[in-house]
Amino acid sequence: MTENIDEHRILHLMEHWIEHNETHLRSFNEWSRKIREAGYEETALKILEAAGKMEECNQKLQQAKDSI
């Protein structure tokens, strides 16, 4: 099965992925704060690290989008 892959479709996918990741980032940051307040400092820090990786992912996706 082949799909039509064109500039519009690629841009749409990257915009969707970036937006989806932003939703997760907000959740990670919110829950990290709650988890820290509950006394789980190390767990909260690991979640923030994951959020940082998600931000890096979005930067790469934006770079890919900009390259089109």
Predicted model as a PDB file, atoms N, CA, C, CB and O in Angstrom, pLDDT in the B-factor column:
MODEL        1                                                                  
ATOM      1  N   MET A   1       0.832  -1.179   0.000  1.00 57.00           N  
ATOM      2  CA  MET A   1       0.000   0.000   0.000  1.00 57.00           C  
ATOM      3  C   MET A   1       0.879   1.245   0.000  1.00 57.00           C  
ATOM      4  CB  MET A   1      -0.948  -0.004   1.208  1.00 57.00           C  
ATOM      5  O   MET A   1       1.766   1.378   0.843  1.00 57.00           O  
ATOM      6  N   THR A   2       0.650   2.119  -0.899  1.00 64.00           N  
ATOM      7  CA  THR A   2       1.400   3.368  -0.935  1.00 64.00           C  
ATOM      8  C   THR A   2       0.470   4.515  -0.577  1.00 64.00           C  
ATOM      9  CB  THR A   2       2.044   3.593  -2.326  1.00 64.00           C  
ATOM     10  O   THR A   2      -0.728   4.492  -0.860  1.00 64.00           O  
ATOM     11  N   GLU A   3       1.050   5.491   0.038  1.00 76.00           N  
ATOM     12  CA  GLU A   3       0.292   6.666   0.440  1.00 76.00           C  
ATOM     13  C   GLU A   3       0.811   7.863  -0.343  1.00 76.00           C  
ATOM     14  CB  GLU A   3       0.397   6.909   1.976  1.00 76.00           C  
ATOM     15  O   GLU A   3       1.975   7.908  -0.741  1.00 76.00           O  
ATOM     16  N   ASN A   4      -0.051   8.808  -0.549  1.00 86.00           N  
ATOM     17  CA  ASN A   4       0.381  10.056  -1.150  1.00 86.00           C  
ATOM     18  C   ASN A   4       1.062  10.896  -0.085  1.00 86.00           C  
ATOM     19  CB  ASN A   4      -0.812  10.817  -1.784  1.00 86.00           C  
ATOM     20  O   ASN A   4       0.436  11.350   0.873  1.00 86.00           O  
ATOM     21  N   ILE A   5       2.341  11.089  -0.272  1.00 91.00           N  
ATOM     22  CA  ILE A   5       3.105  11.899   0.671  1.00 91.00           C  
ATOM     23  C   ILE A   5       3.509  13.164  -0.068  1.00 91.00           C  
ATOM     24  CB  ILE A   5       4.364  11.125   1.233  1.00 91.00           C  
ATOM     25  O   ILE A   5       4.292  13.133  -1.017  1.00 91.00           O  
ATOM     26  N   ASP A   6       2.958  14.264   0.388  1.00 92.00           N  
ATOM     27  CA  ASP A   6       3.313  15.540  -0.207  1.00 92.00           C  
ATOM     28  C   ASP A   6       3.587  16.548   0.916  1.00 92.00           C  
ATOM     29  CB  ASP A   6       2.183  16.047  -1.157  1.00 92.00           C  
ATOM     30  O   ASP A   6       3.433  16.243   2.099  1.00 92.00           O  
ATOM     31  N   GLU A   7       3.987  17.726   0.523  1.00 94.00           N  
ATOM     32  CA  GLU A   7       4.359  18.765   1.484  1.00 94.00           C  
ATOM     33  C   GLU A   7       3.221  19.057   2.462  1.00 94.00           C  
ATOM     34  CB  GLU A   7       4.758  20.048   0.748  1.00 94.00           C  
ATOM     35  O   GLU A   7       3.455  19.193   3.663  1.00 94.00           O  
ATOM     36  N   HIS A   8       2.023  19.149   1.967  1.00 95.00           N  
ATOM     37  CA  HIS A   8       0.872  19.464   2.824  1.00 95.00           C  
ATOM     38  C   HIS A   8       0.686  18.390   3.899  1.00 95.00           C  
ATOM     39  CB  HIS A   8      -0.413  19.594   1.976  1.00 95.00           C  
ATOM     40  O   HIS A   8       0.480  18.705   5.071  1.00 95.00           O  
ATOM     41  N   ARG A   9       0.758  17.147   3.496  1.00 95.00           N  
ATOM     42  CA  ARG A   9       0.563  16.051   4.458  1.00 95.00           C  
ATOM     43  C   ARG A   9       1.676  16.036   5.509  1.00 95.00           C  
ATOM     44  CB  ARG A   9       0.514  14.692   3.724  1.00 95.00           C  
ATOM     45  O   ARG A   9       1.410  15.852   6.697  1.00 95.00           O  
ATOM     46  N   ILE A  10       2.917  16.230   5.068  1.00 95.00           N  
ATOM     47  CA  ILE A  10       4.048  16.236   6.005  1.00 95.00           C  
ATOM     48  C   ILE A  10       3.894  17.376   7.007  1.00 95.00           C  
ATOM     49  CB  ILE A  10       5.394  16.367   5.243  1.00 95.00           C  
ATOM     50  O   ILE A  10       4.065  17.177   8.210  1.00 95.00           O  
ATOM     51  N   LEU A  11       3.572  18.565   6.517  1.00 96.00           N  
ATOM     52  CA  LEU A  11       3.385  19.714   7.404  1.00 96.00           C  
ATOM     53  C   LEU A  11       2.253  19.461   8.394  1.00 96.00           C  
ATOM     54  CB  LEU A  11       3.097  20.981   6.587  1.00 96.00           C  
ATOM     55  O   LEU A  11       2.368  19.781   9.577  1.00 96.00           O  
ATOM     56  N   HIS A  12       1.176  18.891   7.909  1.00 96.00           N  
ATOM     57  CA  HIS A  12       0.038  18.588   8.778  1.00 96.00           C  
ATOM     58  C   HIS A  12       0.447  17.606   9.882  1.00 96.00           C  
ATOM     59  CB  HIS A  12      -1.132  18.007   7.952  1.00 96.00           C  
ATOM     60  O   HIS A  12       0.095  17.800  11.046  1.00 96.00           O  
ATOM     61  N   LEU A  13       1.176  16.572   9.524  1.00 96.00           N  
ATOM     62  CA  LEU A  13       1.624  15.592  10.526  1.00 96.00           C  
ATOM     63  C   LEU A  13       2.512  16.238  11.578  1.00 96.00           C  
ATOM     64  CB  LEU A  13       2.376  14.443   9.851  1.00 96.00           C  
ATOM     65  O   LEU A  13       2.325  16.019  12.775  1.00 96.00           O  
ATOM     66  N   MET A  14       3.480  17.033  11.131  1.00 97.00           N  
ATOM     67  CA  MET A  14       4.401  17.656  12.087  1.00 97.00           C  
ATOM     68  C   MET A  14       3.673  18.634  12.997  1.00 97.00           C  
ATOM     69  CB  MET A  14       5.532  18.375  11.350  1.00 97.00           C  
ATOM     70  O   MET A  14       3.962  18.696  14.192  1.00 97.00           O  
ATOM     71  N   GLU A  15       2.733  19.398  12.452  1.00 98.00           N  
ATOM     72  CA  GLU A  15       1.949  20.305  13.285  1.00 98.00           C  
ATOM     73  C   GLU A  15       1.151  19.519  14.318  1.00 98.00           C  
ATOM     74  CB  GLU A  15       1.007  21.160  12.419  1.00 98.00           C  
ATOM     75  O   GLU A  15       1.063  19.922  15.478  1.00 98.00           O  
ATOM     76  N   HIS A  16       0.577  18.409  13.902  1.00 98.00           N  
ATOM     77  CA  HIS A  16      -0.184  17.560  14.822  1.00 98.00           C  
ATOM     78  C   HIS A  16       0.722  17.005  15.916  1.00 98.00           C  
ATOM     79  CB  HIS A  16      -0.863  16.407  14.059  1.00 98.00           C  
ATOM     80  O   HIS A  16       0.372  17.047  17.096  1.00 98.00           O  
ATOM     81  N   TRP A  17       1.880  16.488  15.528  1.00 98.00           N  
ATOM     82  CA  TRP A  17       2.791  15.905  16.518  1.00 98.00           C  
ATOM     83  C   TRP A  17       3.259  16.955  17.520  1.00 98.00           C  
ATOM     84  CB  TRP A  17       4.001  15.270  15.821  1.00 98.00           C  
ATOM     85  O   TRP A  17       3.315  16.685  18.720  1.00 98.00           O  
ATOM     86  N   ILE A  18       3.594  18.142  17.039  1.00 98.00           N  
ATOM     87  CA  ILE A  18       4.051  19.213  17.930  1.00 98.00           C  
ATOM     88  C   ILE A  18       2.940  19.585  18.904  1.00 98.00           C  
ATOM     89  CB  ILE A  18       4.497  20.457  17.116  1.00 98.00           C  
ATOM     90  O   ILE A  18       3.179  19.701  20.106  1.00 98.00           O  
ATOM     91  N   GLU A  19       1.740  19.769  18.396  1.00 98.00           N  
ATOM     92  CA  GLU A  19       0.603  20.112  19.254  1.00 98.00           C  
ATOM     93  C   GLU A  19       0.335  19.005  20.278  1.00 98.00           C  
ATOM     94  CB  GLU A  19      -0.657  20.360  18.401  1.00 98.00           C  
ATOM     95  O   GLU A  19       0.083  19.285  21.450  1.00 98.00           O  
ATOM     96  N   HIS A  20       0.389  17.760  19.833  1.00 98.00           N  
ATOM     97  CA  HIS A  20       0.184  16.617  20.725  1.00 98.00           C  
ATOM     98  C   HIS A  20       1.240  16.611  21.839  1.00 98.00           C  
ATOM     99  CB  HIS A  20       0.234  15.290  19.925  1.00 98.00           C  
ATOM    100  O   HIS A  20       0.916  16.413  23.010  1.00 98.00           O  
ATOM    101  N   ASN A  21       2.487  16.828  21.464  1.00 98.00           N  
ATOM    102  CA  ASN A  21       3.562  16.864  22.454  1.00 98.00           C  
ATOM    103  C   ASN A  21       3.373  18.014  23.440  1.00 98.00           C  
ATOM    104  CB  ASN A  21       4.916  16.989  21.759  1.00 98.00           C  
ATOM    105  O   ASN A  21       3.657  17.862  24.628  1.00 98.00           O  
ATOM    106  N   GLU A  22       2.899  19.160  22.959  1.00 97.00           N  
ATOM    107  CA  GLU A  22       2.661  20.297  23.846  1.00 97.00           C  
ATOM    108  C   GLU A  22       1.621  19.949  24.913  1.00 97.00           C  
ATOM    109  CB  GLU A  22       2.202  21.522  23.035  1.00 97.00           C  
ATOM    110  O   GLU A  22       1.738  20.370  26.064  1.00 97.00           O  
ATOM    111  N   THR A  23       0.622  19.191  24.529  1.00 97.00           N  
ATOM    112  CA  THR A  23      -0.381  18.743  25.493  1.00 97.00           C  
ATOM    113  C   THR A  23       0.270  17.880  26.576  1.00 97.00           C  
ATOM    114  CB  THR A  23      -1.506  17.958  24.780  1.00 97.00           C  
ATOM    115  O   THR A  23      -0.012  18.037  27.764  1.00 97.00           O  
ATOM    116  N   HIS A  24       1.133  16.977  26.151  1.00 97.00           N  
ATOM    117  CA  HIS A  24       1.847  16.135  27.123  1.00 97.00           C  
ATOM    118  C   HIS A  24       2.766  16.975  27.999  1.00 97.00           C  
ATOM    119  CB  HIS A  24       2.660  15.046  26.401  1.00 97.00           C  
ATOM    120  O   HIS A  24       2.861  16.734  29.202  1.00 97.00           O  
ATOM    121  N   LEU A  25       3.433  17.943  27.421  1.00 97.00           N  
ATOM    122  CA  LEU A  25       4.326  18.799  28.205  1.00 97.00           C  
ATOM    123  C   LEU A  25       3.572  19.506  29.326  1.00 97.00           C  
ATOM    124  CB  LEU A  25       5.006  19.830  27.300  1.00 97.00           C  
ATOM    125  O   LEU A  25       4.039  19.549  30.464  1.00 97.00           O  
ATOM    126  N   ARG A  26       2.421  20.054  29.006  1.00 97.00           N  
ATOM    127  CA  ARG A  26       1.631  20.724  30.041  1.00 97.00           C  
ATOM    128  C   ARG A  26       1.268  19.734  31.154  1.00 97.00           C  
ATOM    129  CB  ARG A  26       0.347  21.348  29.430  1.00 97.00           C  
ATOM    130  O   ARG A  26       1.341  20.067  32.337  1.00 97.00           O  
ATOM    131  N   SER A  27       0.881  18.529  30.771  1.00 98.00           N  
ATOM    132  CA  SER A  27       0.533  17.513  31.751  1.00 98.00           C  
ATOM    133  C   SER A  27       1.740  17.112  32.585  1.00 98.00           C  
ATOM    134  CB  SER A  27      -0.053  16.294  31.059  1.00 98.00           C  
ATOM    135  O   SER A  27       1.637  17.003  33.807  1.00 98.00           O  
ATOM    136  N   PHE A  28       2.880  16.891  31.946  1.00 98.00           N  
ATOM    137  CA  PHE A  28       4.101  16.525  32.672  1.00 98.00           C  
ATOM    138  C   PHE A  28       4.437  17.591  33.711  1.00 98.00           C  
ATOM    139  CB  PHE A  28       5.286  16.340  31.692  1.00 98.00           C  
ATOM    140  O   PHE A  28       4.730  17.273  34.863  1.00 98.00           O  
ATOM    141  N   ASN A  29       4.392  18.851  33.299  1.00 97.00           N  
ATOM    142  CA  ASN A  29       4.752  19.938  34.214  1.00 97.00           C  
ATOM    143  C   ASN A  29       3.757  20.046  35.368  1.00 97.00           C  
ATOM    144  CB  ASN A  29       4.821  21.270  33.457  1.00 97.00           C  
ATOM    145  O   ASN A  29       4.153  20.238  36.517  1.00 97.00           O  
ATOM    146  N   GLU A  30       2.480  19.924  35.062  1.00 98.00           N  
ATOM    147  CA  GLU A  30       1.458  19.984  36.108  1.00 98.00           C  
ATOM    148  C   GLU A  30       1.624  18.837  37.103  1.00 98.00           C  
ATOM    149  CB  GLU A  30       0.054  19.945  35.487  1.00 98.00           C  
ATOM    150  O   GLU A  30       1.601  19.045  38.316  1.00 98.00           O  
ATOM    151  N   TRP A  31       1.791  17.628  36.576  1.00 98.00           N  
ATOM    152  CA  TRP A  31       1.900  16.472  37.465  1.00 98.00           C  
ATOM    153  C   TRP A  31       3.224  16.443  38.209  1.00 98.00           C  
ATOM    154  CB  TRP A  31       1.731  15.190  36.677  1.00 98.00           C  
ATOM    155  O   TRP A  31       3.289  15.962  39.340  1.00 98.00           O  
ATOM    156  N   SER A  32       4.268  16.945  37.596  1.00 98.00           N  
ATOM    157  CA  SER A  32       5.543  17.022  38.294  1.00 98.00           C  
ATOM    158  C   SER A  32       5.414  17.899  39.536  1.00 98.00           C  
ATOM    159  CB  SER A  32       6.639  17.568  37.361  1.00 98.00           C  
ATOM    160  O   SER A  32       5.921  17.561  40.605  1.00 98.00           O  
ATOM    161  N   ARG A  33       4.727  19.030  39.377  1.00 98.00           N  
ATOM    162  CA  ARG A  33       4.510  19.925  40.522  1.00 98.00           C  
ATOM    163  C   ARG A  33       3.708  19.214  41.616  1.00 98.00           C  
ATOM    164  CB  ARG A  33       3.775  21.215  40.072  1.00 98.00           C  
ATOM    165  O   ARG A  33       4.070  19.273  42.791  1.00 98.00           O  
ATOM    166  N   LYS A  34       2.632  18.549  41.234  1.00 98.00           N  
ATOM    167  CA  LYS A  34       1.795  17.851  42.214  1.00 98.00           C  
ATOM    168  C   LYS A  34       2.571  16.737  42.907  1.00 98.00           C  
ATOM    169  CB  LYS A  34       0.545  17.275  41.536  1.00 98.00           C  
ATOM    170  O   LYS A  34       2.459  16.548  44.118  1.00 98.00           O  
ATOM    171  N   ILE A  35       3.354  16.008  42.127  1.00 98.00           N  
ATOM    172  CA  ILE A  35       4.129  14.893  42.672  1.00 98.00           C  
ATOM    173  C   ILE A  35       5.214  15.410  43.621  1.00 98.00           C  
ATOM    174  CB  ILE A  35       4.763  14.065  41.532  1.00 98.00           C  
ATOM    175  O   ILE A  35       5.480  14.802  44.658  1.00 98.00           O  
ATOM    176  N   ARG A  36       5.833  16.527  43.262  1.00 98.00           N  
ATOM    177  CA  ARG A  36       6.828  17.136  44.151  1.00 98.00           C  
ATOM    178  C   ARG A  36       6.165  17.555  45.462  1.00 98.00           C  
ATOM    179  CB  ARG A  36       7.504  18.358  43.470  1.00 98.00           C  
ATOM    180  O   ARG A  36       6.697  17.300  46.542  1.00 98.00           O  
ATOM    181  N   GLU A  37       5.004  18.196  45.361  1.00 98.00           N  
ATOM    182  CA  GLU A  37       4.281  18.631  46.567  1.00 98.00           C  
ATOM    183  C   GLU A  37       3.881  17.446  47.444  1.00 98.00           C  
ATOM    184  CB  GLU A  37       3.030  19.431  46.177  1.00 98.00           C  
ATOM    185  O   GLU A  37       3.739  17.595  48.658  1.00 98.00           O  
ATOM    186  N   ALA A  38       3.699  16.276  46.843  1.00 98.00           N  
ATOM    187  CA  ALA A  38       3.351  15.075  47.606  1.00 98.00           C  
ATOM    188  C   ALA A  38       4.578  14.427  48.236  1.00 98.00           C  
ATOM    189  CB  ALA A  38       2.642  14.070  46.709  1.00 98.00           C  
ATOM    190  O   ALA A  38       4.469  13.420  48.936  1.00 98.00           O  
ATOM    191  N   GLY A  39       5.752  15.015  47.980  1.00 98.00           N  
ATOM    192  CA  GLY A  39       6.964  14.520  48.627  1.00 98.00           C  
ATOM    193  C   GLY A  39       7.825  13.596  47.795  1.00 98.00           C  
ATOM    194  O   GLY A  39       8.766  12.997  48.316  1.00 98.00           O  
ATOM    195  N   TYR A  40       7.527  13.467  46.527  1.00 98.00           N  
ATOM    196  CA  TYR A  40       8.294  12.578  45.649  1.00 98.00           C  
ATOM    197  C   TYR A  40       9.214  13.396  44.740  1.00 98.00           C  
ATOM    198  CB  TYR A  40       7.343  11.695  44.799  1.00 98.00           C  
ATOM    199  O   TYR A  40       9.019  13.461  43.526  1.00 98.00           O  
ATOM    200  N   GLU A  41      10.205  14.008  45.349  1.00 98.00           N  
ATOM    201  CA  GLU A  41      11.103  14.931  44.651  1.00 98.00           C  
ATOM    202  C   GLU A  41      11.823  14.271  43.476  1.00 98.00           C  
ATOM    203  CB  GLU A  41      12.124  15.491  45.621  1.00 98.00           C  
ATOM    204  O   GLU A  41      11.834  14.817  42.372  1.00 98.00           O  
ATOM    205  N   GLU A  42      12.422  13.106  43.704  1.00 98.00           N  
ATOM    206  CA  GLU A  42      13.185  12.443  42.635  1.00 98.00           C  
ATOM    207  C   GLU A  42      12.274  12.070  41.464  1.00 98.00           C  
ATOM    208  CB  GLU A  42      13.890  11.182  43.178  1.00 98.00           C  
ATOM    209  O   GLU A  42      12.654  12.231  40.304  1.00 98.00           O  
ATOM    210  N   THR A  43      11.095  11.582  41.763  1.00 98.00           N  
ATOM    211  CA  THR A  43      10.136  11.230  40.718  1.00 98.00           C  
ATOM    212  C   THR A  43       9.755  12.472  39.915  1.00 98.00           C  
ATOM    213  CB  THR A  43       8.876  10.575  41.330  1.00 98.00           C  
ATOM    214  O   THR A  43       9.696  12.431  38.686  1.00 98.00           O  
ATOM    215  N   ALA A  44       9.498  13.568  40.612  1.00 98.00           N  
ATOM    216  CA  ALA A  44       9.146  14.822  39.942  1.00 98.00           C  
ATOM    217  C   ALA A  44      10.272  15.290  39.036  1.00 98.00           C  
ATOM    218  CB  ALA A  44       8.816  15.908  40.971  1.00 98.00           C  
ATOM    219  O   ALA A  44      10.021  15.773  37.932  1.00 98.00           O  
ATOM    220  N   LEU A  45      11.511  15.150  39.492  1.00 98.00           N  
ATOM    221  CA  LEU A  45      12.656  15.562  38.670  1.00 98.00           C  
ATOM    222  C   LEU A  45      12.768  14.706  37.409  1.00 98.00           C  
ATOM    223  CB  LEU A  45      13.958  15.471  39.482  1.00 98.00           C  
ATOM    224  O   LEU A  45      13.080  15.225  36.338  1.00 98.00           O  
ATOM    225  N   LYS A  46      12.520  13.421  37.523  1.00 98.00           N  
ATOM    226  CA  LYS A  46      12.570  12.533  36.354  1.00 98.00           C  
ATOM    227  C   LYS A  46      11.491  12.902  35.339  1.00 98.00           C  
ATOM    228  CB  LYS A  46      12.406  11.063  36.787  1.00 98.00           C  
ATOM    229  O   LYS A  46      11.717  12.843  34.131  1.00 98.00           O  
ATOM    230  N   ILE A  47      10.322  13.280  35.838  1.00 98.00           N  
ATOM    231  CA  ILE A  47       9.252  13.704  34.936  1.00 98.00           C  
ATOM    232  C   ILE A  47       9.656  14.994  34.226  1.00 98.00           C  
ATOM    233  CB  ILE A  47       7.923  13.903  35.711  1.00 98.00           C  
ATOM    234  O   ILE A  47       9.392  15.160  33.035  1.00 98.00           O  
ATOM    235  N   LEU A  48      10.298  15.907  34.959  1.00 98.00           N  
ATOM    236  CA  LEU A  48      10.780  17.141  34.326  1.00 98.00           C  
ATOM    237  C   LEU A  48      11.856  16.851  33.284  1.00 98.00           C  
ATOM    238  CB  LEU A  48      11.328  18.102  35.385  1.00 98.00           C  
ATOM    239  O   LEU A  48      11.923  17.523  32.254  1.00 98.00           O  
ATOM    240  N   GLU A  49      12.691  15.859  33.548  1.00 98.00           N  
ATOM    241  CA  GLU A  49      13.687  15.452  32.549  1.00 98.00           C  
ATOM    242  C   GLU A  49      12.990  14.946  31.285  1.00 98.00           C  
ATOM    243  CB  GLU A  49      14.624  14.356  33.123  1.00 98.00           C  
ATOM    244  O   GLU A  49      13.394  15.271  30.169  1.00 98.00           O  
ATOM    245  N   ALA A  50      11.948  14.152  31.475  1.00 97.00           N  
ATOM    246  CA  ALA A  50      11.179  13.658  30.332  1.00 97.00           C  
ATOM    247  C   ALA A  50      10.562  14.827  29.570  1.00 97.00           C  
ATOM    248  CB  ALA A  50      10.078  12.675  30.797  1.00 97.00           C  
ATOM    249  O   ALA A  50      10.536  14.823  28.340  1.00 97.00           O  
ATOM    250  N   ALA A  51      10.067  15.825  30.296  1.00 97.00           N  
ATOM    251  CA  ALA A  51       9.498  17.014  29.657  1.00 97.00           C  
ATOM    252  C   ALA A  51      10.559  17.726  28.830  1.00 97.00           C  
ATOM    253  CB  ALA A  51       8.910  17.974  30.712  1.00 97.00           C  
ATOM    254  O   ALA A  51      10.272  18.217  27.739  1.00 97.00           O  
ATOM    255  N   GLY A  52      11.769  17.783  29.339  1.00 97.00           N  
ATOM    256  CA  GLY A  52      12.868  18.397  28.592  1.00 97.00           C  
ATOM    257  C   GLY A  52      13.147  17.662  27.285  1.00 97.00           C  
ATOM    258  O   GLY A  52      13.406  18.286  26.256  1.00 97.00           O  
ATOM    259  N   LYS A  53      13.092  16.355  27.334  1.00 97.00           N  
ATOM    260  CA  LYS A  53      13.286  15.555  26.125  1.00 97.00           C  
ATOM    261  C   LYS A  53      12.160  15.808  25.122  1.00 97.00           C  
ATOM    262  CB  LYS A  53      13.359  14.059  26.476  1.00 97.00           C  
ATOM    263  O   LYS A  53      12.389  15.852  23.913  1.00 97.00           O  
ATOM    264  N   MET A  54      10.947  15.973  25.640  1.00 97.00           N  
ATOM    265  CA  MET A  54       9.810  16.262  24.775  1.00 97.00           C  
ATOM    266  C   MET A  54       9.999  17.621  24.099  1.00 97.00           C  
ATOM    267  CB  MET A  54       8.492  16.234  25.582  1.00 97.00           C  
ATOM    268  O   MET A  54       9.671  17.784  22.923  1.00 97.00           O  
ATOM    269  N   GLU A  55      10.526  18.594  24.843  1.00 97.00           N  
ATOM    270  CA  GLU A  55      10.806  19.905  24.263  1.00 97.00           C  
ATOM    271  C   GLU A  55      11.858  19.793  23.162  1.00 97.00           C  
ATOM    272  CB  GLU A  55      11.277  20.886  25.351  1.00 97.00           C  
ATOM    273  O   GLU A  55      11.736  20.426  22.114  1.00 97.00           O  
ATOM    274  N   GLU A  56      12.893  18.982  23.404  1.00 98.00           N  
ATOM    275  CA  GLU A  56      13.914  18.746  22.380  1.00 98.00           C  
ATOM    276  C   GLU A  56      13.290  18.117  21.139  1.00 98.00           C  
ATOM    277  CB  GLU A  56      15.036  17.841  22.929  1.00 98.00           C  
ATOM    278  O   GLU A  56      13.620  18.486  20.012  1.00 98.00           O  
ATOM    279  N   CYS A  57      12.398  17.178  21.353  1.00 98.00           N  
ATOM    280  CA  CYS A  57      11.698  16.525  20.249  1.00 98.00           C  
ATOM    281  C   CYS A  57      10.931  17.563  19.435  1.00 98.00           C  
ATOM    282  CB  CYS A  57      10.738  15.431  20.776  1.00 98.00           C  
ATOM    283  O   CYS A  57      10.988  17.555  18.206  1.00 98.00           O  
ATOM    284  N   ASN A  58      10.222  18.446  20.111  1.00 98.00           N  
ATOM    285  CA  ASN A  58       9.463  19.465  19.407  1.00 98.00           C  
ATOM    286  C   ASN A  58      10.378  20.419  18.627  1.00 98.00           C  
ATOM    287  CB  ASN A  58       8.610  20.248  20.393  1.00 98.00           C  
ATOM    288  O   ASN A  58      10.024  20.872  17.539  1.00 98.00           O  
ATOM    289  N   GLN A  59      11.538  20.715  19.183  1.00 98.00           N  
ATOM    290  CA  GLN A  59      12.494  21.566  18.464  1.00 98.00           C  
ATOM    291  C   GLN A  59      12.929  20.894  17.167  1.00 98.00           C  
ATOM    292  CB  GLN A  59      13.728  21.873  19.348  1.00 98.00           C  
ATOM    293  O   GLN A  59      13.006  21.540  16.123  1.00 98.00           O  
ATOM    294  N   LYS A  60      13.213  19.602  17.235  1.00 98.00           N  
ATOM    295  CA  LYS A  60      13.618  18.865  16.037  1.00 98.00           C  
ATOM    296  C   LYS A  60      12.483  18.782  15.023  1.00 98.00           C  
ATOM    297  CB  LYS A  60      14.084  17.459  16.413  1.00 98.00           C  
ATOM    298  O   LYS A  60      12.706  18.917  13.820  1.00 98.00           O  
ATOM    299  N   LEU A  61      11.265  18.559  15.512  1.00 98.00           N  
ATOM    300  CA  LEU A  61      10.120  18.531  14.607  1.00 98.00           C  
ATOM    301  C   LEU A  61       9.919  19.894  13.943  1.00 98.00           C  
ATOM    302  CB  LEU A  61       8.848  18.115  15.364  1.00 98.00           C  
ATOM    303  O   LEU A  61       9.603  19.972  12.756  1.00 98.00           O  
ATOM    304  N   GLN A  62      10.104  20.960  14.711  1.00 98.00           N  
ATOM    305  CA  GLN A  62       9.962  22.300  14.138  1.00 98.00           C  
ATOM    306  C   GLN A  62      11.049  22.547  13.093  1.00 98.00           C  
ATOM    307  CB  GLN A  62      10.027  23.376  15.246  1.00 98.00           C  
ATOM    308  O   GLN A  62      10.778  23.127  12.042  1.00 98.00           O  
ATOM    309  N   GLN A  63      12.275  22.111  13.377  1.00 98.00           N  
ATOM    310  CA  GLN A  63      13.357  22.239  12.398  1.00 98.00           C  
ATOM    311  C   GLN A  63      13.035  21.473  11.130  1.00 98.00           C  
ATOM    312  CB  GLN A  63      14.679  21.742  12.986  1.00 98.00           C  
ATOM    313  O   GLN A  63      13.266  21.964  10.024  1.00 98.00           O  
ATOM    314  N   ALA A  64      12.501  20.272  11.288  1.00 97.00           N  
ATOM    315  CA  ALA A  64      12.117  19.467  10.124  1.00 97.00           C  
ATOM    316  C   ALA A  64      11.016  20.174   9.336  1.00 97.00           C  
ATOM    317  CB  ALA A  64      11.644  18.056  10.565  1.00 97.00           C  
ATOM    318  O   ALA A  64      11.043  20.212   8.106  1.00 97.00           O  
ATOM    319  N   LYS A  65      10.064  20.725  10.053  1.00 96.00           N  
ATOM    320  CA  LYS A  65       8.963  21.451   9.404  1.00 96.00           C  
ATOM    321  C   LYS A  65       9.506  22.664   8.643  1.00 96.00           C  
ATOM    322  CB  LYS A  65       7.909  21.901  10.455  1.00 96.00           C  
ATOM    323  O   LYS A  65       9.104  22.927   7.510  1.00 96.00           O  
ATOM    324  N   ASP A  66      10.415  23.392   9.274  1.00 96.00           N  
ATOM    325  CA  ASP A  66      11.003  24.568   8.648  1.00 96.00           C  
ATOM    326  C   ASP A  66      11.840  24.236   7.411  1.00 96.00           C  
ATOM    327  CB  ASP A  66      11.852  25.297   9.648  1.00 96.00           C  
ATOM    328  O   ASP A  66      12.056  25.089   6.550  1.00 96.00           O  
ATOM    329  N   SER A  67      12.305  22.993   7.336  1.00 96.00           N  
ATOM    330  CA  SER A  67      13.169  22.617   6.205  1.00 96.00           C  
ATOM    331  C   SER A  67      12.366  22.348   4.931  1.00 96.00           C  
ATOM    332  CB  SER A  67      13.992  21.379   6.562  1.00 96.00           C  
ATOM    333  O   SER A  67      12.938  22.180   3.854  1.00 96.00           O  
ATOM    334  N   ILE A  68      11.058  22.309   5.059  1.00 91.00           N  
ATOM    335  CA  ILE A  68      10.225  22.040   3.870  1.00 91.00           C  
ATOM    336  C   ILE A  68      10.027  23.307   3.075  1.00 91.00           C  
ATOM    337  CB  ILE A  68       8.856  21.450   4.271  1.00 91.00           C  
ATOM    338  O   ILE A  68       9.357  23.290   2.043  1.00 91.00           O  
TER     339      ILE A  68                                                      
ENDMDL                                                                          
END                                                                             
